[in-house]
Amino acid sequence: MKPGDRPLLIVYFDDTARASRLGAADLWPVVLDIESRVDLVLVDLTPGRKFTDDERRLVRRYYNGYVPTTVVLSSDRQIRRKLRRARALKKRI
C-alpha cells in the first residue's frame, strides 16, 4: 500500500451481523467528524460477496476475525491501532 497524505481508516463490516449495525451507529458520527482528516476504506465481509484483489490483501493483512473491526494506519501506512469501539477511535485521531 502506497503512503498517503493522511491516516487511513479501514472499517470491516458484515451487513448480516447485528454487531456491525450497532457499531455503525457509534462509528458514523465519529467518521463524519473526522472525515476531512482521514482517508476511509470500507471492506464488506458479508457472506457470499466476492472480494477485489485490494480488499483480499487488506483482509489478509489487517482483519482479526471480528465485525465490526476498525484499523487505523498512519499516513505512511503503518498500523497504529486496531479498534473495536468508535469512541476509542475519536480519541486516537
Secondary structure, 3 states (H helix, E strand, C coil): CCCCCCCEEEEEECCCCHHHHHHHHHHHHHHHHHCCCCEEEEEECCCCCCCCHHHHHHHHHHCCCCCCEEEEECCCCCEEEEECCHHHHHHHC
